[in-house]
Amino acid sequence: MATIPICPSCGAQTVDGAMFCSKCGARVDAKAIQRSPGTALSPMWYGSYYRIRKKVIAIANQYWIEDGQGNNLGFSRQKIIRIKENIRIFSDDNMTDEVFRIQQEQVMDMWGTFAVVDSATNAVVGKLRRQALKSGYYKDEYLLLDASGGQVGRVAERAGRGLARKYIPGGSLVPEHLVVEFYGRPVAEIKQQFKVIGDIWEVDCSQLPPLFDRRTLISAMLLMGMIERDRK
């Protein structure tokens, strides 16, 4: 599927192969974000703040996606016994209206690349790749990819905090604190809070490229909750 190059600075559509954005003048050669045609540009997925609330119950972990006003944007349920290869996010906990899904491209989850797919159009809005060796041994890290699989950024935990969580007694109680980067530039932080029966992850997306679909970053947060925390 053909993709549309988007300026990572201002979010404007650019000419394929151009060196500079015609709107803001930023250099975009080999850096333009690729967006698939037909991708739903719902305003809810281009906001400036998101929160994921996790609730642990007997047979499943439940996740709510919220905006800055506490409005519910999505819901997902994960069976505790295993990681689903295809994680489905619905509009609410009735689980009748699928909004998007995280679709695993490999068999093994620890080495997986995951496509983030808009359910209404079946278009890939972005991808994630788990850095298995880093995540497994000293810090959690995921690469943020565009719809074509090109790297546009990453989500990475600071190594010292990751080592403390993994190897110091009681380290699993250390909250995660991750940095979001685009083309090597820090643009956001993901912060975790522990609750009695679950966790909360929060991220300020105001410095992300305007037309970067936040579902890719939200999916990284969900995967870290479902895979990384459950491995601790």
N, C-alpha and C positions, 0 to 999 in steps of 0.2 A: 504494500500500500504506500502511495506517495505521501510525503509529509511536507508540512509548511514550516519554513524557517522563521523563528521568532527571535527578536533581539533580546538578549538576556538582561539588558540594562533597562529598557523602557517597555518591553513587551510588544512592540509594533511588529507587524509582519514585514519581513525583509525579502529582497530579491535573492534567489538562490545563487550562491557564489560571490555575493557582494562582500567587500571588505569592511564597509562602514554602514551603519544604520542611517537610512534617509531621513528619519524623524529626529533622532537625538544626536547622531554623529558618532556614537560609540563604535569601537572596532568590534566586528562580529564575525570576521572570517574564521571558520572552523569552530565558532563558539555559539552559533545561533541554536536555540532550543528547537527541536523538531516536534511539531504537533500534527497528529493525524487529522485529515479532513473528516468532518462529520462528528468530531468530538463535541459532546454537549458542553457549551460554555455557561453552565449554570453558575450564577453569582455566588452560590453557597460554597463552591469549591475554589474560590479565588479571594477568600477573606484574609483578614490580618491576624486572626487568633483562633486556635483550636484547642480543645481539651478532650482527652480520652479518659473515661472513667471505667475502671475494671472492678467487677464484683465477682468474688469467688463463692460458688455454691457447691452443693454436694456432687452434682453430676456434670457440671459445665462451668466454664468461665464466661462471663458476659461482659461485653464492651459497648459503651455508649460513646458516640462522637458528638461533641457539642461545639457551638460557636461561642463567641465572647459574651453573649447575653444568656448563655445557658440553654439555648434552643437545641432540641435534639435534631441532629442531621443524619444519624445512622446508628445501626445496631448490629452486632455480630455475636454469635454464640460459638464457643469452641469446646469440644469435648475434651475432658481432662486426659483421657486415656491415650490420645495421640494428636499430632498436628495434622489438620486437614490439608491435603494438597491444594484444594481450592477453597479459599476462605471467602464467604459471601457476606456482603454488607447490605442490610435492608434498611428501609426508611424508618422502621420502628420495630418493637419487640413482637409484633404480630407475625413478622417474618413472611409477609405475603408480597411485598413490593421490593424486589432486588434493585439496589441503586448501582453498586459496582462490585467487582470481585477481584481477588488476588489469586491469580492462576499460576501455579508452579510449572516451570518448563522442564525441570529435571526430576528424576525419581527420588533422589536423596535430598531431604530438606536442608541439611547442613551445608551443601554445596550449591544450593538452588539459586536460579534466577527466576524472579517472579514478575509476571506481567500484570499491570493494573488495568482492568478492562471496564469501560463504561457499559453497563448492562443494557441501556436503551438503544445504543447504536452498535454495540459489540466492537467498538474501536478501542485500541490500546492507547491509553493516555500517558503511559510511562512505564518504566521497569525498575526493578531493584535487584541488586546482586549482593548476596551475603558473603562477606570476606571471612570464610570459615576458619582459617588458621588463626587470624587475629581474634575473632569473636570467641573462638574456643579456648584461647590460652591467656590473652592479656587485656583485650579491650573489645567491646562490641563495635562493629563497623559495618555499614552497608553503603554500597555505591548507588547513587541516584542516576538513572539512565533515562534518555528520551525514548520516544515510541519506537525508534529504529534501533535502540540498543547502544547508542553513543553516550558516554559518560558526561554528565553536566555538573555533578556535584557528589557529595558524600555526607553521611551522618556518622560521626565518630565520637566515641567516648575518650576522655582524657586517660592516657595509659596508667597513670598512678592510681586514679580512682578505680579503674578496672581491675588492676592487680589486687587492690585492697579488697574488693568485693569477691574476687575469685579465690584468694589464698589465705587471707587473714581470718581467724576464727570469728564468727559472727559477721563476716563481711557481706553476707547476703542481705543484711539490713541496711547497707549503705545505699542511699538513693542514687539512681543513675542521673548523670548530667552530661548531655551530649551536645556537640557543636555541629551545626549544619553549615556546609560550605558550598558555594557555587564557584567553580573555576578557581579554587584555591582561596577564595575570599570568604571569611566568616559572615554569615547573614542572619543566623538565628541560633537559639539554644533550646534544647528540649530538657525540661526539668521534671523530675519525678517526685511525687509525694506518696508516702505510705499511709494507708488507712487500715482500720481494724479488719475489714473483710475485703480489701482490694487495694488498688493503687490508682493514682491519677497522674497522667502525663500532660504537660502544657507546653505550647509553643507559640511564640509571637512570629507571625509570617510577614510582617509589614515591610521587611527589607528583601523579601524574595522577589524575583522577576514577576511583574504583574500578571502575565499570561502563563505562568507555570502552574499547572493543575496541582492543587494542594493534596489531592488524593494520593499522589505518589509518596509524599512525605508522611501523610497520615497512615498509609499502608506500612511504611517503615516502622512507625511507632507501634502499630498493631503487631507486626511481626516480632518486634523486640519484646513486646509483652507476652506474646504467645510462645516464642521459641527461646529467647535468651533467658528471661526470668525463670521459665520452667526448667531450664537446664542447671540453675544454680543449686 
